[in-house]
């Protein structure tokens, strides 16, 4: 059974930091591109960042503030979020998809709220 379990969300003040983690099980981790998406209130789900074997990518609004990383020994992917803004408030989802897109899995999401 495939599971993606996110953790690390919470309430943080503007300018603060959070580190999200996603623990994957039931998949051959190295076969998957790992991504973070988020859904803000009243907005569609949007891509945040991705990491494959040696390559990372970020949405323009997150470039320089967020850092995605993966630990293949632990089958985890993390998202370090710095200089958080109120507009970063959203439910953040972990996604695992193969390069051929024939297998695609989602976590249950973790809430991030940026507010003073």
N, C-alpha and C positions, 0 to 999 in steps of 0.2 A: 504494500500500500504506500502510495506516494504522499508525503506530507511536507509542507512548507510552513514553518511556524515562526512568525515574526514576534519580536519583543523589543523593548526599549522605548516605546512611545510614552508620552506623558505631557504634562503642562510645563511650559518654559517661558520665561520672559523674553521679549524682543531683544535681540543681540546675543542670546544664549546659545547653547549647544546641546545636541542630543546625538546619541549613537544608536541606530537601529541595527538589529541583527535578524538574520533569517537562517534557521537551521533546516537543512534539507535531509530527508530520508527517503529510501525507496527508489532512488534514482542513481544512475552512474554520473556523479556530479560533473566530471570532466567533459561529458558529452553535451552539457547545457550552457547556453548563454543565460546569465542571471541578470535580471532587471528589477528595478524599483519603479513603481508607478504610484500615483496618488490621486485621490478623488476629493476635491474641495467641495464644500456645500454649494449646491446649485450649479456645479460645473461638471463637465465630462471627465472621465479618467484621463490622466495625462502621464506620459513617460517622463521619468526623472533622470535615471542613469542606468547604464548597463556595463557589464564586464564579461568578456570572454577570455580566451586563453591569451593573456598578455595585452589586451586592448580594453580601454575604457571609453565611455562616451557620456556626455551630459547634455541635458537641455540647457538652452542659453541662459535661462534665469538662475540656474544652479551652478553654472561654471564658476569655479573659484571659491565657492562656499561649501559645496558638498564633495565628499570623496567616497567613492565606492571601492571596496576591496573584497577579496575572497580568500578563504583559507581551505584549500583542497583537502588538507589532512583532517579537518573537522567538518567538512561539508557545510560551511557557513559562508554567507555573504553579508557584509556590513555596509551601512551608509552612515558616515560621519557628517553631521550637519552642523555647520557653524554660522554665526551671524544670522540667526533665524529671524524671519520677519513674520508679521501677522498673516501675510498672504501665503505662508508656508503651511498654515493650518489645514489639515486634511487627514484622511485615512490613508496610510501608506501601505502598499501591497508589494509583496515579493512575488516575482514571476520567474519560472524556469521554463525555457523553451529550447528545443534542439535547433541546430542550425538549419535543418530541413523543415522545421516547423511542424513536424508530424506528431510531436508530443509537446503539450503545453499545460503547465500547472500553475495554480495560484495559491497563495496563502490566504489566511482569513482577514488580514489587515490589522494594523495597529494605529491608534489615534495619536496624532500629534497636534497639540494646541499651543499656539504662540500668542500669549496675551499677558498684559500687565495687570 
